[in-house]
Amino acid sequence: MKFNFIFSLILSCFIAQSSFAQYPEILSLEDQAKLEDEILKERFETVLPEIMERTGFDMWIIISSEYNEDPVIKTMLPSTWMAARRTTMLVIYQPEKGAKLQTQAVARYDVGEIFKRAWNPDTQADQWKRLAEIIEEKNPKKIGVNMSNDFSHADGLVKSEYDLLMNALSKSQQKKVVSAEKLAVGWLETRTERERVIYEQLCNIAHKIIAKGFSLEAITPGFSTTDDLVWWYRKEINKLGLKTWFHPTVDVQRADPESFDHLRSFSKRPDLQIIQPGDLLHVDFGITYLRLNTDTQQHAYVLKPGEERVPNYLVKAFEEGKKVQDHLTNQFKTGRTGNEMLLAALEEAKAEGLKPTIYTHPIGYHGHAAGPTIGMWDAQGGVPGSGDYPLYPNTAYSIELNAAVFIKEWNKEIRIMLEEEAFFDGEEIYYIDGRQEEIYAIPR
């Protein structure tokens, strides 16, 4: 009996290696750079003018020093720039609504094709004075700088550079300087049509990596550890020429006395748990491609000898997780805040007898990105500040949450922990590459 089970594992592994779908084609580094620059130019022509008009800014100044980059400036640099150079100042000005943006770099170099150099240190030694001259010339009504209490993404202007800026400006211009928080968040969260299409490919790659890892190609039950699988994911991502923006995690829930704990799940997992038949596995990982990020969590179950499918009690538990997803996505409506969506989804899910915890966040240029925060696992009553930010069209989200379910067969409560990328177009929200509809079986 034992020999037959091991033989079936080996045979399933052989079949698995030949049955996984191919990954979508990943562009060469040269083609990635070209596309990133094209998209950046397109965003300055379409996205940014609209966001500036929406937020009432006619000038945006972004100042950043090498080795201490503003999160926003990193999304505006050309593809071949890995960081700011010395002190880099970008000036974006819209003289009137509907007008083409005027973009200048108060720096020693052009910053790509978009920002042309507007400072010559050979004739004007003081960079800050030159910035002040440009501001005086254009005489904007409202000057935005990256300061924020609620969004670290929009808080990139350091205190020393703020002081230098204010000292360089006349008193009349100083009065116009205000936080560009809403402008910065709008720029970061808004996706173009081409970025939406890229996300379809990116999410498909992420799903295929997860599926391949949740198989006998990556796991030998009774021998492989959760840490082995974590490093398998790291290596697979690296082999594809992609990056991960955080170290993946793999954890196990099984028929033992140990209960679920958020802190253990996120930071205190044992590294050497051996994956056994009968285990419910969970993975959390994110990849980066063409400046965009994913953040995905899915489940798999390791079949025990004699089992041909995932046990029904786990199937039912997984359905409860999907119901919590549905309750949350039903709340997505333009203008609603993250806190409003959170509280309504929790109320409706609990009314159905579910035990939900919701901690959903925007996704985009950052893994935990700018936009409305929809709960945190330790803040289920709402998140002041970022949770009060409203929902806008053409934005993407990691629908992240869990459902607690009591499993009688294990005599314990487990968590179905799910996270999938979704896109909100202003009318509806949909999963970019679908969602996990059922628990993966290992082998399958």
Secondary structure by P-SEA (a helix, b strand, c coil): caaaaaaaaaaaaaaaaaccccccccccaaaaaaaaaaaaaaaaaccaaaaaaaacccbbbbbbccccccaaaaaaccccccccccbbbbbbbcccccccbbbbbcccccccccccccccccccccaaaaaaaaaaaacccbbbccccccccccccccaaaaaaaaaaccaaaaaacccaaaaaaaaaccccaaaaaaaaaaaaaaaaaaaaaacccccccccccaaaaaaaaaaaaaaaccccccbbbbbbbccccbbbbccccccccccccccccccbbbbbbcccccccbbbbbbbbbbbccccccccaaaaaaaaaaaaaaaaaaaaccccccaaaaaaaaaaaaaaaccccccbbbbbcccccccccccccccccccccccccccccccccccccbbbbbbcccccbbbbbbbbbbbbbcccccccccccccccccccc
